[in-house]
Every structure is written in C-alpha cells, then in structure tokens.
C-alpha cells in the first residue's frame, strides 16, 4: 500500500504557514539571531527563538500548531477511528517535571483535535522526526490506520541550552553546516505537522517510497567516524524503495554544523556514491530543532518539490569535510522529483526516508 504526505502545519521563527516559510527561504532569511544573556553564565547565544510564546513555550507552540491543523482538515477526518497520531519530540514539556512530561501533549491534542486514537510518542534524539514518518508508513501499510497525523515539536529551555553548552557543541555565531569554518550548533524551536494518507489527493502529493533506521552504537553523543550507521540506513532505504541512487535529485542532510556530524555524513555519502547530488542543510534557517527537525525539514523538502527549487545552504562558503560534497550555494530552479532526507542523533541513531513528488 502506498503512502502520501500532505502539509499539516508549520510554525517557526520564520512564520506560521508554508507560504511564509517559502518566502523566507526564497529570500534566504534565517530565524537564527543573537539572544542576549541566555547562556549558563549569561552568555550571548545564537538561537532560533519564536517570539511571544511566553513561559509555557512547549504547550503554547503545540496549541498553535494544532489549531492551524484543524483550519485545514475536517473534524470527520481528524476524529476518524482509522486516523492515528504520532508525536516526535526529544524533551516534550520539561516544565512538567517531576510529573509526566508527555501528559500535557496528550491533553492538548485531545482538547483541540479530539482524535480517536491515543498519541504514540517517539523520542529517539534527533532522528525522531524521520523515524515518526517511517513509523506512520508502517502503520498505514499494515492496515492499522488509513491516515496518520505526524507532529514534530520541541521548544527551547534552559535545560536544553545548558546541556548543549556543557558538551561545548554550541556555535558562537549562526551555524554554518559543512563549512570549513563551522563551529557548532545553533539551537532552535519549532512545530511541524504532516498528514500521511493511503490515497493521493487530486493536487500536489508526495509519496513515501521507503525508509530505514540503524544504530552504530558508537558513543553516547558522538557519531561513528566511518559513517557506518548512516551508510546502512540509506542503503536499506534505497533497497526498500527500489530506487537507484541515480534517480535522487536532492539530499536534505542532517547537517548540524558540528565537526564530527558533518564529517560523518560526508563520509557516508561518499561511500554510497552520492557526493555529486545537490545537498543542503536546513539548519541555517531553523537552527537545530531536535524532535521537530525531521518534520519541518521534510515539509521544506516538499516545498522544494512543489516549487521546483533548490534552496541555498545558509552559512556555507567553503567545503570543510574531507569528502567534497555538492553543497547548494545559491537558490536555483530545478525539477525536483526524488528527495533523500537523512537524520542522525545522540546514541548512534541514524534514519533516512526517500520521497517522490506525485502531481
């Protein structure tokens, strides 16, 4: 059974609609800016922060995204017993500690969307979003659901910011994925929603051809130096999709702008013979949004396919990995039919999904 993705909702520092994000990307606007005295020792940090969320950042963001979703989809669709729901998040509502950090997620979804199904929470570091899409496809292909709502969300908090500071992973400027002068991550916050269906609509659709995940069990936070786990995830994705690598038009890489992640990805792409394919990282626009990253970046992959445009990888100037990649340095028009999306995360997790435009 085939699976098709549709836009649900997207909220980030760049706007609260697909159209606003397309405009921002077309103009190469970044949501990352210097935030005064936000570090553990009141350092100035570069973050992609949404204005106006208040103290309950996670709950407010989730409510806003769910309300956007119901503007576009009927209650009969959302509340159908054959509609499942998956939430991708790494931290959920940290403000709820010591209580259940996921409880507010369930309550908000129930109050606004009124779904029939209990939300399934996927929390596997930064591969959570891509894993959620692959899991939704498994649900539909097994016949458990006819459609699945996929929510990816994380909000900034002191816990998250200080944690990445303790790892010396934060950049002292806006992140520069794959660049020779990259210095680390810029954290961000966002919420994205995708809707997966077992039948296409009459207008624009994106088919999920296949996906896979792996774990290289290399280190609690550091990726495999050989790219073995990502290599296996992409290779298995190609096998399951029955698509040759020559058919891939564009790679949306994880591209965190850390020294080891970008190097690992470049090695994995090289081992697979993918270095010539146009590649970018969306982290220069959104920052690293953790559990939301896979979802909002897939939404922008869909925009690339719908608009037939490749977006510049913001922050990139000169290749900074041992393997030379075809990093997109300027926006350009191109027919984009097949896209590979990758993700890697703490604990050695890797995931990939292959998408195809159906019009």
N, C-alpha and C positions, 0 to 999 in steps of 0.2 A: 504494500500500500504506500502511495506517495504522500509526502508531507509538504505543506506550503506555508510560508511565513508571510504575515501581513503586519503593517505598522500598528502598534498599540498606542504608545505614548513615549515621550522623552522629555526630561527636564534636567537641565544642567546650567552652569553659569552662562551658557551661550543662548539660552532661551527655553521655551516650554512647548515647542512644536517642531515637527520635522521640517517645516518650511523655514522657520527661523534658523535652525541648525544648518540647513543647506546654504542659506545666505551667508551665515558666519563662516562656514568652511570655504565657500567660493571666494570670500574676501580674506581668507587665511587669518581670521581672528582667533585669538587664543583666550580661553577662560582663565588662564593662569595669571595671577598678579601677586605683587608683594603684599603680604599681610603683616602689619606691624605687631611686634611683641607677641607672637603666637607660639614660640618655642618654649622648651622646658625652662630655659634661663632667659625668657623674654626676647629671644632672637627674632629677627625679621625673617619670615619664611615665604617661599613662593608656593602658593596653593591655588587650586581652582575651587573657590568657595561660592556657594549660592547665597545671594543677599536675601534677607527677610525671612529666614527660616526660624529665627528665634532660638530658644533654649532646647526645645524638643525637636531637634533637627530631623532625626530619622522619621518620627511619626508624622511631622508636618509634610515632609517630602513624599512619603508614601501616600498620604491622603490626597495630595495634589495630583499625583500621577494616576491614582485610581479614579479620581473624578474626571481626569482627561480621558481615560479609557471609556468610561460609561457615556461620554459625549458621542463616541464613535460607534458603539456597539449596543444592540438592543438588549433589554433585560432577558428576553427569551433565549438569546444566545449565551449570555453570561451565566445564567442560572440553570442552564440545561444540565441534567444529571450526567450527560456524556461530555461535559466540559470540565477538564482538570485544571489545576493551578499549581505552578511551581514557583518558588521564590529563591533566587540566588542572592546570597549575602554572606559576607565574611564575619561581620560583627553584629548585625541587627541593631536592636535598641540597647546599646550599652548602658544607657541611663537607668535601665530597669534593674541592673544588678543590685542586690543579690537574688532578685526574682528572675523568672524565666525571661530571657532577653527576646525570645521569639513570640511571647504571648501577645504583645501589642500588635505585631504583624498580623496574627490571626484575627484579632478583634477588628482591626481597621478594614481588612479585606471583607470580613463578614458584614460589617456595618455599611460599607459603601457598595461593594459589588454583589453581595448576597449570594455568593457561589454555593452550589450544592455540595461540592467536594471539599474535603479538608485540605488545606495547602500543604504541599510537600516542600520542606526546606532543604536546599542543597548548599552546604557550606564547606567547600574544599578549596580554601585560599583563593588565589586569583584565577583559577581555571573554572570557578563555579559557574560563571555565565555560559561558557561554551558547553560545559557539562550539562547544564539545565536544558539547553537546546537539544543536545543529543538524547537526553533522557525523555524529553517531550516526544521526540520522534519515535523512540522505543515504545512509549505508551500508545501512541496512535497506531503504529504498525502491529502492535499486539492486539488491538481492538478494545483496549481498556477505555480509551476516550476517542471521541471524534474530533475534538479540538482542545487545545491546551493554552491557557494564559501563562506567559512566562515573564516574571518580574525580576529585574536585577536592580539592587539598591544597596548603597552604603552611604553613610553621612560622616562628615569629619567630626572628630572628637579629640580631646587631649590625649586619651589613651592611645589612639591610632597614631597621632602625630609624634608623641613622645616615644612610642615604640619604634617607629622607623628612625627617629633621631638616635636612639640607643644602638641601632645597627649601623650608624654612620651611612645611611642609604639615601638621605635627602640632599638634593642639589641646592647650592646657594644662589642659583639662578633658575629661570624656567628650563625645564628638562629638554635635552637635545638627543633624542633617540638615534642610535647608530652613528652619531657624530664623533669625530676624533677628540673633541673637547668635552664630551659628555661627563657629567659629574654626579649623576644620580637621579632619583625620582622626584617628581613634583606630585604631591598627593591632591586628589580631587574628590568631589562628591557628585552623585547623580542618581537618577532613577530612570530606567528604560523598561518599556513593556512591549513584548512581541506577542502576537497571536498566531498559533500554529493550527492549521486545519487539514483535514484529509481530502478536501476538494478545493480546486482553484476557483477564484472569483473571475469575473469577466475582464477585469482590468489587470493592473500590474501584480504579478505574483513572483515569489522567489521559492524555488524548490530546494529542499534539503536533500542533497544526494547521498550523504553519508557522513559519519563522524566516528571518532575513536579517542580513547584516552590511554594514558600509561603512567607509570611512576618509576623514576630511575633510582629512587631510594638513595640519593647521593648525600644529602645533607639537610638539616632542618630548615635552612634558608637558602643555601647556595645551589645553583643548578649544576647538572653534570657538565664537566668540561668538554666532553666529547659530543654532547647533544644527543646522546643515545635515546633517551626517553622521548624527546620531541620527534626525532627521526622515526621511531617506531609508531608514534601516534599518527603522524602524517602518512606514513607508508600504509598503515592499516586503513586510514581514511580513503586513500586512493583505491585500494583493493576493494573495499566495500562499495565505493561509489561506481566502480567500473569505469573510471575516467583516467585517461593518461595525463601525465604532467604537462604534456604539450598543449592541452586544452585549457590550462589555467591562465586567466588574463591578468590576475592581480592577487597579491598576497597582502592581507591585513595582518601584520605581525604583532606580537605582544609588545615588543619594543619599549621596555621600561626606562631605558637610558642609564641603567646601571652597567658597570664594566663587564660583569660576568653574564648577565642575561643576554645582552645584545650579541656578545661574542658567541655564546652557546647557540643562539638562534641562527646566526650566520653560518656556523659550522654545520648545523643540521640541514639548513637549506642547501649548502654546498654538497653535502653527502648525497642529497636527493636530486641534485642537478637542477636546482630551482633558482640559482643566483641571477639568472638573466631576466626573470619575471619582475615586472614593476612591483615595488614593495613600499609600504609606508607603515608608520605607527601613528595612531590617532592620539597618543598620549600628549603630544604637544598642544592639542586643542583642549582636551578634557582633564589633563593630569591623569594619574593612576587612580581609578575609581573602584578598585578592588572587586567586590562582588557584582558591581554594576558594569564593569569594563566590557566583559564579553557581550552583554546585551546591547549596550549603547553603540559599541563598535560594529556589531552586526547590523544595527539599524543604519549606520552610516555606510556600510558596505552595500546595503540595499539601495541607499540614495545614489551611490556611485553607479549601480547597475541601472537604476531608473533614469538617471540623468545622463548616463554615458560620459562620466567624467572621473578622472583620477585626481585625488586631492594631494597637494603638497604635504610632505612630512615636515611639519614645522620644527625648526631648531636644527635641521640637518644642513651641513655645509660641506664637510669632507669626510669620507669613509673612515671609520675608526675601528673596524674589525679586521681580523686577519684575512677573512674571505670577503671579496668585493661583491657587494650586493647592488642591485639596480634600484636604489632609493629614489623615490619621486621627489624632484627638487622644485617643480613648478606645477600648478594645476594645468591639466591638459585634457582635451576632449578625446575620447577613445571609446569604442564599443566594448562594454564590459559585460560579459555573459556568465563567466565562471570565476568564482572567488574562493580562495582558501583563507580561512580565518584560523589563527593559532593562538594558544594561550599557554603560559607556564606559571608555576607558582611555588610557594613555600612547601617544603616537604617532598619536593621532587615531582610534583604533579605536572602533567602535560596533557593538552587536549587540542583537537583540531576538528573542523567541520568544513565541508565543501558545499557551496551554494551555487545555484544556477538560476539565471533570470528567465522567466516564462512570461511572454507578453502575447 
